[in-house]
Structures are given as C-alpha cells and as structure tokens.
Amino acid sequence: MKRWKKLLALLLAAAMLLALSGCGVFDTKMAKALQKMSKLRNLHYEISADLSLDIRQAESEESGQNADAEPAPGITVDGSFRGSGELFVDPLLVKMDTKVSVPGFESSKRLYLEKKDSVFFVYSLANSGTIWEKQGFALGEKARVSALRFLITGLESFEITDDPALQQEGATCFRGVLGGEFLQELLEMFEVESTLTEGLGLRLAEGLFGEITDVPAYLWLDNSTGMISRVDVDLTETGANLARLQLAELREASAFDSLGLETELTELRLSVQLSQFNEAESFTIPDEAQAPWGETVMPWEK
C-alpha cells in the first residue's frame, strides 16, 4: 500500500491549517495577522526545497593519510523540489503541481486533495500520464485540532528582527527557533516513523529522530494585507545529523559500504510563500481522476 500519499496529505493539511489558524501567540501584530488568516476562503501557495550532497571517496585507514590533510576531492549533487497550487477552505479543496529535480532525472506530478464527509481523498497523476491513483484516509476532527494547537505552540519564540539581510520591501520579518523536542513530538503525532517503516519498508537507524536539533525559522508578514506571506526553515544541521546516522545504517544493511564513499548533506532549506489571499484561481478535480478504475485505498483497507 502506498502510504506515502497518506503522509503527504497529512503534512499538507497540517501545514495549510497552520497557515489558516487564529491564535493569540506572538506580539499583537502577528496575532492580528493570524486572526485575519483564520477567515481566509482561499489562497495561492508556492513551496520550494533545496538540498546539496557532497560525495567523495573515503580515505582508508591503511592509506596513512595525515589527519590534517585536505579531504579527498569529490562531487556535489544538488536536488530541488518545487510545488505550487491553490487552497480553498470550505469545502476543503487543494491543488498542487510538483517537480523534483536531481542531476539526470526529473519527475513531475499533479495532486488534488479534497474532503468528502469525514474522509480525505488524494488524487495523483505522475509525469503527464493518463492513469490516476486515488487514496482515501480518515483524520478525526479531534486529532486535527490537537495537532493544530500543538503546531502553534512551537512558534511562541518568534520575534521581530531588524537584520538587514532578512528585510523584504513591504514586509516585517519574524525570527525564531522550532525546538528539536517539539519537532520530534510532531513527527510522532503524525506517525511518520511507522509510515516509513511499515508503509515503505525502510529500515531506519535506531534513535534516528532523536538526532533532530533546533531548527531556525523565519516568518514574513505582508504590511499591506496583514497576512503571513512567507515562511523559511533551515533544516541543514538536523538534516545532516539524520543523513549521517541513516547512511551508517544503510552501510550495515547492504553492500553500499563496499563502494568506499562518504556522503554528507551540506544544505537543506524549505520555503513556503503565500499570496492571492481570497483571490486564488478556482478549479475542479477532473472526472477521470475520480473514475472507479483508478487505484483506490480506503481507510478501512489498511
């Protein structure tokens, strides 16, 4: 069962609910912005993520390499994810076009998310194909509200910053930190570990998520609309910790180590931009996406 779609839908729904929530945290200016956003009917969003990996030949212990010597030359592999689309609140309806790029490979996909009664449905079409896949899953109202409140409490440390490097014309920047423990509890709430191990059959390193550290994050408030217009998160440090531990697990479980390579994640950044508040372009889910011959996985078929 392709449970990764369930994870994607959960994270997308949580992220969008956060953007549309009203709460009294932050200072007065930010609190008012969140209250205004809680009344939004729709918006346009753009998501970007960029990562870099350094891959080099490992020095063997027998080589007698000086500890102070420069590391062996290697290559840098850059990858990116781009997503954009529209979000409508009532009824909940989301469209998302995605593109993943790494050297020598690109993949695109269109996704739709909608709610019918108490069931969420995700429809996906890969690489301009013709076969749609459909999955349904349940997410209780109580669980969604609890997750929403939990997410908001993790943002209480944010404060206005006057750092010139972070200033944008017509916007006010807030800087803060998402605590490592907060992020670990968030992953636990959404059952990410079980989704990766049971749904995708991945062998995760023991204590992997315990390597998650505090994550710097930034929020921009548009001064003209009073809305949150951008969120940036720097996941480089915690991503490097996770990659280092997981790669060690892969070396033990396969012949990967026989290649004698060292891999290090040197950059991982995420950015979300919001715009067209209450003016997003309307859309409908294509009839062929909802056709019964598409792959359908219902909540009771777990």
N, C-alpha and C positions, 0 to 999 in steps of 0.2 A: 504494500500500500504506500502510495506516495505522500507520506505525512509531512513532507517539507512544505507542501502547499498550505497545510493547516497552520504551520508555524509562521509562514509568510503572512497569511491572513490575520493571525492573532497579533503579530507585531505591527502590521499596518493599521489595524483597527485601534490598537492601543496608542500608537503614535498620533493618529488623527484625533482620537478622543482627547488626548492631552492638549493638542493644539486648540481644541474647541471648548476647553473647560473653563469654568469660572472659579476663582479661588482668591482668598484674601492674603496669600503669601506675597513676598517681595515688598517693595515700598509701594506707596499709593499709586504711582504712575503705572507700574506693572500690574497691580491688582485691577485697576480700571481696564487695562488692556485685556486681561483675561476675562473679565466680566463681559466686555463687548464681544469678544470672540465666542463666548458661550451662546450668543444669539445669532451667530452666522448661519446662513442657509446653505452656502456653498463657497468653494474657493478653488484656485488652481495651485498645484504644488510641483516642485522640482526637487529631486533627490540626486545627489552625486556622492560617490565614494571612490577614493583613490588609494592605491597601495603600491608599495615598492618592495621587492625582494632582492637581496644580494646573494648570489650563489657562487661559491668558489671551491676549489679543490682543497680538501683538508690536508694539513701537514701531518705526516705520520710521525709517531714517537721515535722511530728509528732514524729519521732524517737528520737529527741533530740540529734542527733549526733553532737559532738564537731566539730566546723568548722576547727580546726587544725588537726583533726584525719586523719589517712590514709584512702583513698577511699576504698570502698568495693572491695574485690578481684574479678577478672573477668577472661576472656579468651581472647587470642589473635588469630585472624583469619588472615592468610596470603594468599594472592592471587597473581597470576602471569599471564602475557601474554607474549607469545613468537611468533615471526613472522620472517620468513626468505624467501628469494627468489631472483629473478633476475629482473633487469630493463633494457629494451632496449629502445633507444631513438627514432629512426627514421626507421620504424614507431614505435609509442609508444606501448609497449607491456610489461606487468608486471605479474609476477607470485609470489604468496605469500602463504606459508603454515603457519597456525596459530594454537596455542594451548592455551587454557585458563584453569587454574587450581585453584581450591579452595578446602578446605578440603571436601572430599567426592564426588567431582564432577570434571570431566574433559570433555572438548569439543574441537574437532579439526575441522579444515576447510581448504579447498584449494580454493583459489581465483585467478581469472585471470582478468586483465584489459587490454582492447585494444581500439584503436580509429579507427573508420571507417568513413571516410569523416569528418563531423562535430559532430558526435555522439560518445560518450564513452559508452562502454559496460562492465558490470561486470558480471562474471560467478562464481558461488559458489557451492561447494559440501560439505555438513556437515557430519562429523563423518564417513568417508569412505562409504557413502551411494551410491545410484545409481541415485537419482533424482537431476538433476542440476537446479539451479534457475538462471535466466538471467534478468538483468535490463539495460535499456538504458537511458542515460541522456545527455543533452546538456550543454556545458560550453563554452561560447563565448571566442574567442581569446582575445578580449579587456579586459574581466574580468580576464582572467588568467594572462595576462601581468601586470595588475594593482595589483593583489594580489601578484605576484612575487616581484615587486618593493617594495610593502608595507612590505613584509616579510623581505627583505634585510635591509631596513632602521632600523628595530628593532634590528639589530646586530651591529650597529655602535660603541657601547660602549666597545666592546671586546678588550682586551689587552693581551699580552703575560704575563704569570705568571711563576714564578720560585718556586712555592710552591712544596716542595719535595713530598707531598702526592699525587700530581696530575701528576707527571712526569711518562712518559712511554718511554721505550727504543726506540730510533729511531724516536721519535715524539716530537713536540712542542705543548704545551697546551696554549690555549687562554681562559681567563675567562671573563665573562660579566654578564649582567642582562637583561632579557626581561621585559620591564616595564608593569605594570598592565594595564594601559590605552591602550598600544599597543596590548596586548592580548585580551582585551575587544573588540577593534575595529576589530581585526582579526576574532573573533567569529561572530561578526555582519556581516562582509563581506561574510562569508560562511553560513549565515542564520542558525546558529546552534540552536538558541532558537526556531525558527519556526519549524525546523526539529524535535526537541524533543517534542514540544507541539502538533503540528498538525500531524506529521508523526507517533509518538509513543504514543500520547495521554497522555504524562506525565504532571502532574501538578507541575510546577516549582514555587519555592518561589519567591515572589516579590523582584526584585532587586538582584537576585541570582548572576548574573555575575558581579555586582558591587563589590562583595566581592573578586574578583581576585586581588591578590597583585603581587609585583615584584617577578620574578622567576629567581633564579640563574641558569646559564647555562655554559657549558664548551665545547670547540671545540678542537680536536687534529688534528694537521697537520703532516702527514707522511713525514719525511725528505727525504726519498729515492725516493718516487714517486711525491712528491709535492702536494698530494691530501689530502682533508679532510677525515680522516679515522674514526672519532668517534665524536658523539655529545651526551652529557649528560644533562638532565634537571631535577632539583629538584622541584617537584610540591607539596611537603609535606605541606607547610604553606597554600598556596592558596587552595589546595585540602581539607584541614581540614576546612577552612572557608566555602567552598561550601557545604561540607558534613553536617556541623553543622546547617546551615540555611535550607538546604533541608530536613534534618531529622525532624526539627521542623515543617516544612510544612506537612510532612507525618503524624506526630502525630495528627495534627489538622484534617486531612482528613480521618483518619482511626482509627481502634482500636489498632494501634501499641502501643500507649502510655499505654494501659491497662497492657502491659507486664512489665512495670516498669523498662525498660532497658535504659542504657546510652551507646551510641556508639560514638567512637572518632577515626578519621583517624590519624594514627601516622606516616605513611610513604607512599609516592607515588613518585617513581622515574622512569624516562624514559631514555633509552639509545638506540642510533642508531649507528651501526658500518657498514662501507662501505669498500669493498675490491674487488679484482679481476677486477680492472679497465681495460676495453676493453678486458677482458678475461673471462667474465661470460659464464656459460654453456647455450647454446641455447636450446629453447623449442618451442613447438607448442601447441595451445589450442586444446584439444580433440574434435573430431567431435561431440560426444554425448553432450558436454557442449553447443554447438551451435544449437542443434536439436530444431525444432519448437515446440515440445511438452513441453519443459521446460517453466517455468513461465517467461513471458516477459513483462516488463513495459517500454513503450516508453515515450519520453519527452512530447509528445502531449496527453498522457493519464493521466496527473496529475489531 
